[in-house]
Amino acid sequence: MKCWCCRAKMRRGTAPFFVERNGYRVSWDNIPAWVCDQCGEVLFEAREVDLIQEALANLDRETTMLVGQSSR
């Protein structure tokens, strides 16, 4: 696979993922990904993106319930 940024070769590896949203922060250190040997660009495949989105949707629901309880 070639990097869409610099056209160098990408290899299978892992990459960190971090997001800050809705009052919380989430960080994973080793998500499977394609990583560019030259520029370091990261590409997550659809399976990993789906799993990340599912985990964040669950956190959104739990956070909403938690915040709702604290306002009582």
N, CA, C and O atoms as a Tripos MOL2 file, in Angstrom:
@<TRIPOS>MOLECULE
protein
  288   287    72     0     0
PROTEIN
NO_CHARGES

@<TRIPOS>ATOM
      1 N           0.8480   -1.1700    0.0000 N.3       1 MET1
      2 CA          0.0000    0.0000    0.0000 C.3       1 MET1
      3 C           0.8960    1.2350    0.0000 C.2       1 MET1
      4 O           1.9440    1.2560    0.6440 O.2       1 MET1
      5 N           0.4740    2.2520   -0.7220 N.am      2 LYS2
      6 CA          1.2470    3.5050   -0.7920 C.3       2 LYS2
      7 C           0.5350    4.6080   -0.0130 C.2       2 LYS2
      8 O          -0.6930    4.6930   -0.0030 O.2       2 LYS2
      9 N           1.3210    5.4350    0.6270 N.am      3 CYS3
     10 CA          0.8160    6.5690    1.4020 C.3       3 CYS3
     11 C           0.1450    7.5710    0.4690 C.2       3 CYS3
     12 O           0.6790    7.8980   -0.5900 O.2       3 CYS3
     13 N          -1.0090    8.0480    0.8620 N.am      4 TRP4
     14 CA         -1.7170    9.0330    0.0300 C.3       4 TRP4
     15 C          -1.0760   10.4110    0.1500 C.2       4 TRP4
     16 O          -1.3270   11.2790   -0.6860 O.2       4 TRP4
     17 N          -0.2540   10.6270    1.1730 N.am      5 CYS5
     18 CA          0.4120   11.9350    1.3280 C.3       5 CYS5
     19 C           1.6960   12.0350    0.5070 C.2       5 CYS5
     20 O           1.8850   12.9790   -0.2600 O.2       5 CYS5
     21 N           2.5860   11.0340    0.6830 N.am      6 CYS6
     22 CA          3.9130   11.1530    0.0680 C.3       6 CYS6
     23 C           4.2220   10.0320   -0.9250 C.2       6 CYS6
     24 O           5.2780   10.0320   -1.5580 O.2       6 CYS6
     25 N           3.3160    9.0950   -1.0570 N.am      7 ARG7
     26 CA          3.4390    7.9720   -2.0000 C.3       7 ARG7
     27 C           4.5050    6.9420   -1.6060 C.2       7 ARG7
     28 O           4.8270    6.0590   -2.4020 O.2       7 ARG7
     29 N           5.0510    7.0420   -0.3990 N.am      8 ALA8
     30 CA          6.0100    6.0350    0.0740 C.3       8 ALA8
     31 C           5.2540    4.7810    0.5140 C.2       8 ALA8
     32 O           4.0240    4.7780    0.5750 O.2       8 ALA8
     33 N           5.9820    3.7430    0.8120 N.am      9 LYS9
     34 CA          5.3850    2.4760    1.2280 C.3       9 LYS9
     35 C           4.8290    2.5680    2.6510 C.2       9 LYS9
     36 O           5.4470    3.1560    3.5380 O.2       9 LYS9
     37 N           3.6510    1.9760    2.8470 N.am     10 MET10
     38 CA          3.0670    1.8710    4.1830 C.3      10 MET10
     39 C           3.2040    0.4270    4.6420 C.2      10 MET10
     40 O           3.1560   -0.5020    3.8360 O.2      10 MET10
     41 N           3.3740    0.2530    5.9390 N.am     11 ARG11
     42 CA          3.4970   -1.0890    6.5060 C.3      11 ARG11
     43 C           2.4810   -1.2660    7.6280 C.2      11 ARG11
     44 O           2.0190   -0.2940    8.2250 O.2      11 ARG11
     45 N           2.1420   -2.5180    7.9030 N.am     12 ARG12
     46 CA          1.2470   -2.8060    9.0160 C.3      12 ARG12
     47 C           2.0090   -2.5680   10.3130 C.2      12 ARG12
     48 O           3.1690   -2.9560   10.4550 O.2      12 ARG12
     49 N           1.3370   -1.9300   11.2410 N.am     13 GLY13
     50 CA          1.9170   -1.6590   12.5380 C.3      13 GLY13
     51 C           0.8140   -1.2530   13.4890 C.2      13 GLY13
     52 O          -0.3210   -1.7170   13.3740 O.2      13 GLY13
     53 N           1.1430   -0.4010   14.4100 N.am     14 THR14
     54 CA          0.1540    0.1500   15.3330 C.3      14 THR14
     55 C           0.3840    1.6440   15.4550 C.2      14 THR14
     56 O           1.4670    2.1550   15.1710 O.2      14 THR14
     57 N          -0.6640    2.3300   15.8860 N.am     15 ALA15
     58 CA         -0.5720    3.7750   16.0670 C.3      15 ALA15
     59 C          -1.4710    4.1820   17.2310 C.2      15 ALA15
     60 O          -2.4650    3.5130   17.5160 O.2      15 ALA15
     61 N          -1.1260    5.2630   17.8930 N.am     16 PRO16
     62 CA         -1.9960    5.7470   18.9640 C.3      16 PRO16
     63 C          -3.2180    6.4540   18.3860 C.2      16 PRO16
     64 O          -3.2030    6.9350   17.2540 O.2      16 PRO16
     65 N          -4.2720    6.5020   19.1920 N.am     17 PHE17
     66 CA         -5.4740    7.2550   18.8370 C.3      17 PHE17
     67 C          -5.9120    7.9990   20.0820 C.2      17 PHE17
     68 O          -5.9760    7.4140   21.1640 O.2      17 PHE17
     69 N          -6.2170    9.2870   19.9430 N.am     18 PHE18
     70 CA         -6.6190   10.1340   21.0640 C.3      18 PHE18
     71 C          -7.7630   11.0190   20.6120 C.2      18 PHE18
     72 O          -7.7400   11.5610   19.5070 O.2      18 PHE18
     73 N          -8.7650   11.1650   21.4670 N.am     19 VAL19
     74 CA         -9.8670   12.0780   21.1710 C.3      19 VAL19
     75 C         -10.3230   12.7310   22.4770 C.2      19 VAL19
     76 O         -10.3160   12.1110   23.5400 O.2      19 VAL19
     77 N         -10.7100   13.9740   22.3660 N.am     20 GLU20
     78 CA        -11.2400   14.7410   23.4970 C.3      20 GLU20
     79 C         -12.6070   15.2470   23.0690 C.2      20 GLU20
     80 O         -12.7180   16.0090   22.1080 O.2      20 GLU20
     81 N         -13.6640   14.8220   23.7900 N.am     21 ARG21
     82 CA        -15.0190   15.2110   23.3880 C.3      21 ARG21
     83 C         -15.9970   15.0260   24.5320 C.2      21 ARG21
     84 O         -15.7880   14.1910   25.4120 O.2      21 ARG21
     85 N         -17.0530   15.7980   24.5150 N.am     22 ASN22
     86 CA        -18.1620   15.6660   25.4650 C.3      22 ASN22
     87 C         -17.7150   15.5530   26.9200 C.2      22 ASN22
     88 O         -18.3480   14.8540   27.7120 O.2      22 ASN22
     89 N         -16.6340   16.2310   27.2740 N.am     23 GLY23
     90 CA        -16.1930   16.2420   28.6560 C.3      23 GLY23
     91 C         -15.3010   15.0900   29.0700 C.2      23 GLY23
     92 O         -15.0130   14.9310   30.2570 O.2      23 GLY23
     93 N         -14.8630   14.2960   28.1340 N.am     24 TYR24
     94 CA        -13.9410   13.2190   28.4900 C.3      24 TYR24
     95 C         -12.8390   13.0950   27.4380 C.2      24 TYR24
     96 O         -12.9450   13.6100   26.3250 O.2      24 TYR24
     97 N         -11.7670   12.3840   27.8400 N.am     25 ARG25
     98 CA        -10.6370   12.1170   26.9410 C.3      25 ARG25
     99 C         -10.4580   10.6090   26.8370 C.2      25 ARG25
    100 O         -10.5840    9.8870   27.8270 O.2      25 ARG25
    101 N         -10.1650   10.1470   25.6410 N.am     26 VAL26
    102 CA         -9.9220    8.7230   25.4210 C.3      26 VAL26
    103 C          -8.6040    8.5840   24.6710 C.2      26 VAL26
    104 O          -8.3270    9.3250   23.7280 O.2      26 VAL26
    105 N          -7.8010    7.6270   25.1050 N.am     27 SER27
    106 CA         -6.5190    7.3920   24.4560 C.3      27 SER27
    107 C          -6.2610    5.8930   24.3860 C.2      27 SER27
    108 O          -6.3460    5.1860   25.3900 O.2      27 SER27
    109 N          -5.9470    5.4250   23.1960 N.am     28 TRP28
    110 CA         -5.4950    4.0550   22.9890 C.3      28 TRP28
    111 C          -4.0850    4.1500   22.4160 C.2      28 TRP28
    112 O          -3.8170    4.9910   21.5580 O.2      28 TRP28
    113 N          -3.1970    3.3040   22.8810 N.am     29 ASP29
    114 CA         -1.7990    3.3880   22.4690 C.3      29 ASP29
    115 C          -1.4570    2.5770   21.2220 C.2      29 ASP29
    116 O          -0.5860    2.9860   20.4540 O.2      29 ASP29
    117 N          -2.1060    1.4560   21.0020 N.am     30 ASN30
    118 CA         -1.6730    0.5230   19.9610 C.3      30 ASN30
    119 C          -2.8350    0.0140   19.1170 C.2      30 ASN30
    120 O          -3.1910   -1.1610   19.2060 O.2      30 ASN30
    121 N          -3.4230    0.8650   18.3130 N.am     31 ILE31
    122 CA         -4.4890    0.4660   17.4000 C.3      31 ILE31
    123 C          -3.8310   -0.0550   16.1170 C.2      31 ILE31
    124 O          -2.9580    0.6150   15.5640 O.2      31 ILE31
    125 N          -4.2360   -1.2440   15.6330 N.am     32 PRO32
    126 CA         -3.6750   -1.7270   14.3670 C.3      32 PRO32
    127 C          -3.9230   -0.7120   13.2500 C.2      32 PRO32
    128 O          -5.0170   -0.1600   13.1320 O.2      32 PRO32
    129 N          -2.8990   -0.4740   12.4370 N.am     33 ALA33
    130 CA         -2.9960    0.5510   11.3960 C.3      33 ALA33
    131 C          -1.9400    0.3260   10.3330 C.2      33 ALA33
    132 O          -1.0060   -0.4550   10.5140 O.2      33 ALA33
    133 N          -2.1040    1.0240    9.2250 N.am     34 TRP34
    134 CA         -1.0590    1.1490    8.2080 C.3      34 TRP34
    135 C          -0.2860    2.4210    8.5510 C.2      34 TRP34
    136 O          -0.8880    3.4690    8.7860 O.2      34 TRP34
    137 N           1.0440    2.3340    8.5800 N.am     35 VAL35
    138 CA          1.8880    3.4630    8.9510 C.3      35 VAL35
    139 C           2.9030    3.6950    7.8350 C.2      35 VAL35
    140 O           3.5620    2.7580    7.3850 O.2      35 VAL35
    141 N           3.0260    4.9430    7.3900 N.am     36 CYS36
    142 CA          3.9600    5.2880    6.3270 C.3      36 CYS36
    143 C           5.3950    5.2490    6.8440 C.2      36 CYS36
    144 O           5.7100    5.8210    7.8870 O.2      36 CYS36
    145 N           6.2560    4.5670    6.0970 N.am     37 ASP37
    146 CA          7.6740    4.4860    6.4670 C.3      37 ASP37
    147 C           8.3750    5.8380    6.3650 C.2      37 ASP37
    148 O           9.3550    6.0810    7.0700 O.2      37 ASP37
    149 N           7.8870    6.7120    5.5020 N.am     38 GLN38
    150 CA          8.5790    7.9760    5.2550 C.3      38 GLN38
    151 C           8.0370    9.1380    6.0880 C.2      38 GLN38
    152 O           8.7980    9.7870    6.8050 O.2      38 GLN38
    153 N           6.7350    9.4070    6.0030 N.am     39 CYS39
    154 CA          6.1840   10.5930    6.6620 C.3      39 CYS39
    155 C           5.4240   10.3000    7.9510 C.2      39 CYS39
    156 O           5.0700   11.2250    8.6820 O.2      39 CYS39
    157 N           5.1660    9.0140    8.2430 N.am     40 GLY40
    158 CA          4.4960    8.6560    9.4890 C.3      40 GLY40
    159 C           2.9750    8.7520    9.4270 C.2      40 GLY40
    160 O           2.3060    8.5570   10.4420 O.2      40 GLY40
    161 N           2.4200    9.0500    8.2570 N.am     41 GLU41
    162 CA          0.9640    9.1070    8.1090 C.3      41 GLU41
    163 C           0.3590    7.7820    8.5580 C.2      41 GLU41
    164 O           0.9350    6.7180    8.3310 O.2      41 GLU41
    165 N          -0.8200    7.8540    9.2040 N.am     42 VAL42
    166 CA         -1.4870    6.6740    9.7380 C.3      42 VAL42
    167 C          -2.8120    6.4930    9.0300 C.2      42 VAL42
    168 O          -3.5400    7.4560    8.7890 O.2      42 VAL42
    169 N          -3.1210    5.2380    8.6970 N.am     43 LEU43
    170 CA         -4.4020    4.9000    8.0830 C.3      43 LEU43
    171 C          -5.0010    3.7330    8.8510 C.2      43 LEU43
    172 O          -4.4300    2.6440    8.8910 O.2      43 LEU43
    173 N          -6.1710    3.9740    9.4680 N.am     44 PHE44
    174 CA         -6.8850    2.9030   10.1560 C.3      44 PHE44
    175 C          -7.8460    2.2590    9.1630 C.2      44 PHE44
    176 O          -8.4870    2.9540    8.3750 O.2      44 PHE44
    177 N          -7.9460    0.9310    9.2030 N.am     45 GLU45
    178 CA         -8.8840    0.2290    8.3380 C.3      45 GLU45
    179 C         -10.2960    0.3520    8.9070 C.2      45 GLU45
    180 O         -10.4870    0.7390   10.0600 O.2      45 GLU45
    181 N         -11.2760    0.0160    8.0750 N.am     46 ALA46
    182 CA        -12.6880    0.1790    8.4340 C.3      46 ALA46
    183 C         -13.0420   -0.5510    9.7250 C.2      46 ALA46
    184 O         -13.8030   -0.0250   10.5370 O.2      46 ALA46
    185 N         -12.5080   -1.7450    9.9300 N.am     47 ARG47
    186 CA        -12.8330   -2.5060   11.1530 C.3      47 ARG47
    187 C         -12.4370   -1.7270   12.3990 C.2      47 ARG47
    188 O         -13.2220   -1.6190   13.3420 O.2      47 ARG47
    189 N         -11.2220   -1.1820   12.4070 N.am     48 GLU48
    190 CA        -10.7600   -0.4210   13.5750 C.3      48 GLU48
    191 C         -11.5740    0.8580   13.7500 C.2      48 GLU48
    192 O         -11.9160    1.2260   14.8740 O.2      48 GLU48
    193 N         -11.8820    1.5290   12.6580 N.am     49 VAL49
    194 CA        -12.7040    2.7500   12.7440 C.3      49 VAL49
    195 C         -14.0680    2.4140   13.3300 C.2      49 VAL49
    196 O         -14.5660    3.1410   14.1890 O.2      49 VAL49
    197 N         -14.6800    1.3210   12.8760 N.am     50 ASP50
    198 CA        -15.9850    0.9140   13.4020 C.3      50 ASP50
    199 C         -15.9150    0.6190   14.8940 C.2      50 ASP50
    200 O         -16.8020    1.0180   15.6480 O.2      50 ASP50
    201 N         -14.8660   -0.0770   15.3240 N.am     51 LEU51
    202 CA        -14.7150   -0.3890   16.7500 C.3      51 LEU51
    203 C         -14.4920    0.8680   17.5890 C.2      51 LEU51
    204 O         -15.0400    0.9880   18.6850 O.2      51 LEU51
    205 N         -13.7030    1.7910   17.0880 N.am     52 ILE52
    206 CA        -13.4880    3.0560   17.7920 C.3      52 ILE52
    207 C         -14.7990    3.8200   17.9070 C.2      52 ILE52
    208 O         -15.1300    4.3210   18.9820 O.2      52 ILE52
    209 N         -15.5520    3.9160   16.8090 N.am     53 GLN53
    210 CA        -16.8280    4.6400   16.8270 C.3      53 GLN53
    211 C         -17.8280    3.9850   17.7700 C.2      53 GLN53
    212 O         -18.5700    4.6820   18.4620 O.2      53 GLN53
    213 N         -17.8570    2.6640   17.8050 N.am     54 GLU54
    214 CA        -18.7570    1.9550   18.7130 C.3      54 GLU54
    215 C         -18.3920    2.2350   20.1750 C.2      54 GLU54
    216 O         -19.2670    2.4900   21.0020 O.2      54 GLU54
    217 N         -17.1040    2.1840   20.4810 N.am     55 ALA55
    218 CA        -16.6560    2.4620   21.8490 C.3      55 ALA55
    219 C         -16.9940    3.8940   22.2520 C.2      55 ALA55
    220 O         -17.4240    4.1310   23.3810 O.2      55 ALA55
    221 N         -16.8060    4.8500   21.3420 N.am     56 LEU56
    222 CA        -17.1170    6.2450   21.6570 C.3      56 LEU56
    223 C         -18.6170    6.4660   21.8200 C.2      56 LEU56
    224 O         -19.0340    7.2560   22.6670 O.2      56 LEU56
    225 N         -19.4330    5.7810   21.0210 N.am     57 ALA57
    226 CA        -20.8930    5.8870   21.1700 C.3      57 ALA57
    227 C         -21.3230    5.3590   22.5330 C.2      57 ALA57
    228 O         -22.1910    5.9410   23.1830 O.2      57 ALA57
    229 N         -20.7150    4.2520   22.9670 N.am     58 ASN58
    230 CA        -21.0220    3.7120   24.2940 C.3      58 ASN58
    231 C         -20.6040    4.6890   25.3840 C.2      58 ASN58
    232 O         -21.3480    4.8990   26.3420 O.2      58 ASN58
    233 N         -19.4360    5.2820   25.2530 N.am     59 LEU59
    234 CA        -18.9790    6.2720   26.2330 C.3      59 LEU59
    235 C         -19.8920    7.5000   26.2570 C.2      59 LEU59
    236 O         -20.1760    8.0470   27.3230 O.2      59 LEU59
    237 N         -20.3470    7.9270   25.0810 N.am     60 ASP60
    238 CA        -21.2770    9.0540   25.0200 C.3      60 ASP60
    239 C         -22.5410    8.7490   25.8200 C.2      60 ASP60
    240 O         -23.0090    9.5880   26.5900 O.2      60 ASP60
    241 N         -23.0980    7.5380   25.6380 N.am     61 ARG61
    242 CA        -24.3140    7.1520   26.3740 C.3      61 ARG61
    243 C         -24.0580    7.1120   27.8740 C.2      61 ARG61
    244 O         -24.8480    7.6350   28.6600 O.2      61 ARG61
    245 N         -22.9520    6.4890   28.2650 N.am     62 GLU62
    246 CA        -22.6300    6.3810   29.6940 C.3      62 GLU62
    247 C         -22.3480    7.7510   30.3060 C.2      62 GLU62
    248 O         -22.7560    8.0220   31.4360 O.2      62 GLU62
    249 N         -21.6640    8.6000   29.5790 N.am     63 THR63
    250 CA        -21.3660    9.9470   30.0730 C.3      63 THR63
    251 C         -22.6450   10.7460   30.2530 C.2      63 THR63
    252 O         -22.7930   11.4710   31.2370 O.2      63 THR63
    253 N         -23.5680   10.6190   29.3110 N.am     64 THR64
    254 CA        -24.8490   11.3110   29.4160 C.3      64 THR64
    255 C         -25.5980   10.8590   30.6540 C.2      64 THR64
    256 O         -26.1750   11.6800   31.3670 O.2      64 THR64
    257 N         -25.5940    9.5460   30.9200 N.am     65 MET65
    258 CA        -26.2700    9.0250   32.1130 C.3      65 MET65
    259 C         -25.5820    9.5260   33.3740 C.2      65 MET65
    260 O         -26.2580    9.8920   34.3360 O.2      65 MET65
    261 N         -24.2680    9.5510   33.3910 N.am     66 LEU66
    262 CA        -23.5010    9.9880   34.5540 C.3      66 LEU66
    263 C         -23.7430   11.4790   34.8280 C.2      66 LEU66
    264 O         -23.9710   11.8620   35.9750 O.2      66 LEU66
    265 N         -23.6960   12.3020   33.8110 N.am     67 VAL67
    266 CA        -23.9150   13.7410   33.9610 C.3      67 VAL67
    267 C         -25.3490   14.0030   34.4030 C.2      67 VAL67
    268 O         -25.5920   14.8860   35.2260 O.2      67 VAL67
    269 N         -26.3010   13.2430   33.8630 N.am     68 GLY68
    270 CA        -27.6960   13.3770   34.2700 C.3      68 GLY68
    271 C         -27.8990   13.0930   35.7380 C.2      68 GLY68
    272 O         -28.7080   13.7550   36.3890 O.2      68 GLY68
    273 N         -27.1720   12.1070   36.2820 N.am     69 GLN69
    274 CA        -27.2790   11.7580   37.6980 C.3      69 GLN69
    275 C         -26.6740   12.8300   38.5920 C.2      69 GLN69
    276 O         -27.1650   13.0520   39.6990 O.2      69 GLN69
    277 N         -25.6330   13.4910   38.1430 N.am     70 SER70
    278 CA        -24.9500   14.4670   38.9840 C.3      70 SER70
    279 C         -25.7490   15.7480   39.1280 C.2      70 SER70
    280 O         -25.4970   16.5300   40.0450 O.2      70 SER70
    281 N         -26.7220   15.9840   38.2270 N.am     71 SER71
    282 CA        -27.5010   17.2210   38.3060 C.3      71 SER71
    283 C         -28.7390   17.0830   39.1940 C.2      71 SER71
    284 O         -29.5300   18.0200   39.3060 O.2      71 SER71
    285 N         -28.9090   15.9220   39.8230 N.am     72 ARG72
    286 CA        -30.0790   15.7100   40.6960 C.3      72 ARG72
    287 C         -29.8630   16.3000   42.0510 C.2      72 ARG72
    288 O         -30.7410   16.2150   42.9090 O.2      72 ARG72
@<TRIPOS>BOND
     1     1     2 1
     2     2     3 1
     3     3     4 2
     4     3     5 am
     5     5     6 1
     6     6     7 1
     7     7     8 2
     8     7     9 am
     9     9    10 1
    10    10    11 1
    11    11    12 2
    12    11    13 am
    13    13    14 1
    14    14    15 1
    15    15    16 2
    16    15    17 am
    17    17    18 1
    18    18    19 1
    19    19    20 2
    20    19    21 am
    21    21    22 1
    22    22    23 1
    23    23    24 2
    24    23    25 am
    25    25    26 1
    26    26    27 1
    27    27    28 2
    28    27    29 am
    29    29    30 1
    30    30    31 1
    31    31    32 2
    32    31    33 am
    33    33    34 1
    34    34    35 1
    35    35    36 2
    36    35    37 am
    37    37    38 1
    38    38    39 1
    39    39    40 2
    40    39    41 am
    41    41    42 1
    42    42    43 1
    43    43    44 2
    44    43    45 am
    45    45    46 1
    46    46    47 1
    47    47    48 2
    48    47    49 am
    49    49    50 1
    50    50    51 1
    51    51    52 2
    52    51    53 am
    53    53    54 1
    54    54    55 1
    55    55    56 2
    56    55    57 am
    57    57    58 1
    58    58    59 1
    59    59    60 2
    60    59    61 am
    61    61    62 1
    62    62    63 1
    63    63    64 2
    64    63    65 am
    65    65    66 1
    66    66    67 1
    67    67    68 2
    68    67    69 am
    69    69    70 1
    70    70    71 1
    71    71    72 2
    72    71    73 am
    73    73    74 1
    74    74    75 1
    75    75    76 2
    76    75    77 am
    77    77    78 1
    78    78    79 1
    79    79    80 2
    80    79    81 am
    81    81    82 1
    82    82    83 1
    83    83    84 2
    84    83    85 am
    85    85    86 1
    86    86    87 1
    87    87    88 2
    88    87    89 am
    89    89    90 1
    90    90    91 1
    91    91    92 2
    92    91    93 am
    93    93    94 1
    94    94    95 1
    95    95    96 2
    96    95    97 am
    97    97    98 1
    98    98    99 1
    99    99   100 2
   100    99   101 am
   101   101   102 1
   102   102   103 1
   103   103   104 2
   104   103   105 am
   105   105   106 1
   106   106   107 1
   107   107   108 2
   108   107   109 am
   109   109   110 1
   110   110   111 1
   111   111   112 2
   112   111   113 am
   113   113   114 1
   114   114   115 1
   115   115   116 2
   116   115   117 am
   117   117   118 1
   118   118   119 1
   119   119   120 2
   120   119   121 am
   121   121   122 1
   122   122   123 1
   123   123   124 2
   124   123   125 am
   125   125   126 1
   126   126   127 1
   127   127   128 2
   128   127   129 am
   129   129   130 1
   130   130   131 1
   131   131   132 2
   132   131   133 am
   133   133   134 1
   134   134   135 1
   135   135   136 2
   136   135   137 am
   137   137   138 1
   138   138   139 1
   139   139   140 2
   140   139   141 am
   141   141   142 1
   142   142   143 1
   143   143   144 2
   144   143   145 am
   145   145   146 1
   146   146   147 1
   147   147   148 2
   148   147   149 am
   149   149   150 1
   150   150   151 1
   151   151   152 2
   152   151   153 am
   153   153   154 1
   154   154   155 1
   155   155   156 2
   156   155   157 am
   157   157   158 1
   158   158   159 1
   159   159   160 2
   160   159   161 am
   161   161   162 1
   162   162   163 1
   163   163   164 2
   164   163   165 am
   165   165   166 1
   166   166   167 1
   167   167   168 2
   168   167   169 am
   169   169   170 1
   170   170   171 1
   171   171   172 2
   172   171   173 am
   173   173   174 1
   174   174   175 1
   175   175   176 2
   176   175   177 am
   177   177   178 1
   178   178   179 1
   179   179   180 2
   180   179   181 am
   181   181   182 1
   182   182   183 1
   183   183   184 2
   184   183   185 am
   185   185   186 1
   186   186   187 1
   187   187   188 2
   188   187   189 am
   189   189   190 1
   190   190   191 1
   191   191   192 2
   192   191   193 am
   193   193   194 1
   194   194   195 1
   195   195   196 2
   196   195   197 am
   197   197   198 1
   198   198   199 1
   199   199   200 2
   200   199   201 am
   201   201   202 1
   202   202   203 1
   203   203   204 2
   204   203   205 am
   205   205   206 1
   206   206   207 1
   207   207   208 2
   208   207   209 am
   209   209   210 1
   210   210   211 1
   211   211   212 2
   212   211   213 am
   213   213   214 1
   214   214   215 1
   215   215   216 2
   216   215   217 am
   217   217   218 1
   218   218   219 1
   219   219   220 2
   220   219   221 am
   221   221   222 1
   222   222   223 1
   223   223   224 2
   224   223   225 am
   225   225   226 1
   226   226   227 1
   227   227   228 2
   228   227   229 am
   229   229   230 1
   230   230   231 1
   231   231   232 2
   232   231   233 am
   233   233   234 1
   234   234   235 1
   235   235   236 2
   236   235   237 am
   237   237   238 1
   238   238   239 1
   239   239   240 2
   240   239   241 am
   241   241   242 1
   242   242   243 1
   243   243   244 2
   244   243   245 am
   245   245   246 1
   246   246   247 1
   247   247   248 2
   248   247   249 am
   249   249   250 1
   250   250   251 1
   251   251   252 2
   252   251   253 am
   253   253   254 1
   254   254   255 1
   255   255   256 2
   256   255   257 am
   257   257   258 1
   258   258   259 1
   259   259   260 2
   260   259   261 am
   261   261   262 1
   262   262   263 1
   263   263   264 2
   264   263   265 am
   265   265   266 1
   266   266   267 1
   267   267   268 2
   268   267   269 am
   269   269   270 1
   270   270   271 1
   271   271   272 2
   272   271   273 am
   273   273   274 1
   274   274   275 1
   275   275   276 2
   276   275   277 am
   277   277   278 1
   278   278   279 1
   279   279   280 2
   280   279   281 am
   281   281   282 1
   282   282   283 1
   283   283   284 2
   284   283   285 am
   285   285   286 1
   286   286   287 1
   287   287   288 2
@<TRIPOS>SUBSTRUCTURE
     1 MET1         2 RESIDUE 1 A MET
     2 LYS2         6 RESIDUE 1 A LYS
     3 CYS3        10 RESIDUE 1 A CYS
     4 TRP4        14 RESIDUE 1 A TRP
     5 CYS5        18 RESIDUE 1 A CYS
     6 CYS6        22 RESIDUE 1 A CYS
     7 ARG7        26 RESIDUE 1 A ARG
     8 ALA8        30 RESIDUE 1 A ALA
     9 LYS9        34 RESIDUE 1 A LYS
    10 MET10       38 RESIDUE 1 A MET
    11 ARG11       42 RESIDUE 1 A ARG
    12 ARG12       46 RESIDUE 1 A ARG
    13 GLY13       50 RESIDUE 1 A GLY
    14 THR14       54 RESIDUE 1 A THR
    15 ALA15       58 RESIDUE 1 A ALA
    16 PRO16       62 RESIDUE 1 A PRO
    17 PHE17       66 RESIDUE 1 A PHE
    18 PHE18       70 RESIDUE 1 A PHE
    19 VAL19       74 RESIDUE 1 A VAL
    20 GLU20       78 RESIDUE 1 A GLU
    21 ARG21       82 RESIDUE 1 A ARG
    22 ASN22       86 RESIDUE 1 A ASN
    23 GLY23       90 RESIDUE 1 A GLY
    24 TYR24       94 RESIDUE 1 A TYR
    25 ARG25       98 RESIDUE 1 A ARG
    26 VAL26      102 RESIDUE 1 A VAL
    27 SER27      106 RESIDUE 1 A SER
    28 TRP28      110 RESIDUE 1 A TRP
    29 ASP29      114 RESIDUE 1 A ASP
    30 ASN30      118 RESIDUE 1 A ASN
    31 ILE31      122 RESIDUE 1 A ILE
    32 PRO32      126 RESIDUE 1 A PRO
    33 ALA33      130 RESIDUE 1 A ALA
    34 TRP34      134 RESIDUE 1 A TRP
    35 VAL35      138 RESIDUE 1 A VAL
    36 CYS36      142 RESIDUE 1 A CYS
    37 ASP37      146 RESIDUE 1 A ASP
    38 GLN38      150 RESIDUE 1 A GLN
    39 CYS39      154 RESIDUE 1 A CYS
    40 GLY40      158 RESIDUE 1 A GLY
    41 GLU41      162 RESIDUE 1 A GLU
    42 VAL42      166 RESIDUE 1 A VAL
    43 LEU43      170 RESIDUE 1 A LEU
    44 PHE44      174 RESIDUE 1 A PHE
    45 GLU45      178 RESIDUE 1 A GLU
    46 ALA46      182 RESIDUE 1 A ALA
    47 ARG47      186 RESIDUE 1 A ARG
    48 GLU48      190 RESIDUE 1 A GLU
    49 VAL49      194 RESIDUE 1 A VAL
    50 ASP50      198 RESIDUE 1 A ASP
    51 LEU51      202 RESIDUE 1 A LEU
    52 ILE52      206 RESIDUE 1 A ILE
    53 GLN53      210 RESIDUE 1 A GLN
    54 GLU54      214 RESIDUE 1 A GLU
    55 ALA55      218 RESIDUE 1 A ALA
    56 LEU56      222 RESIDUE 1 A LEU
    57 ALA57      226 RESIDUE 1 A ALA
    58 ASN58      230 RESIDUE 1 A ASN
    59 LEU59      234 RESIDUE 1 A LEU
    60 ASP60      238 RESIDUE 1 A ASP
    61 ARG61      242 RESIDUE 1 A ARG
    62 GLU62      246 RESIDUE 1 A GLU
    63 THR63      250 RESIDUE 1 A THR
    64 THR64      254 RESIDUE 1 A THR
    65 MET65      258 RESIDUE 1 A MET
    66 LEU66      262 RESIDUE 1 A LEU
    67 VAL67      266 RESIDUE 1 A VAL
    68 GLY68      270 RESIDUE 1 A GLY
    69 GLN69      274 RESIDUE 1 A GLN
    70 SER70      278 RESIDUE 1 A SER
    71 SER71      282 RESIDUE 1 A SER
    72 ARG72      286 RESIDUE 1 A ARG
